[in-house]
């Protein structure tokens, strides 16, 4: 099982995705497309990093949780 499967990703805008925990459905973070890649913030809008793909951002979110 990929760690990305532990999250539900839904469109929140044209360049923004909301990430929720699969089991609890609590907000885990937001992913936004930027010119540098996919910016990940946690549920408190604190930056966690920029990743090359949404899947990489989800893996990063899992590692930091």
Secondary structure, 3 states (H helix, E strand, C coil): CCHHHHEEEEEEECCEEEEEECCCCCEEEEEEEECCEEEEEECCCCEEEEECCHHHHHHHHHHHC
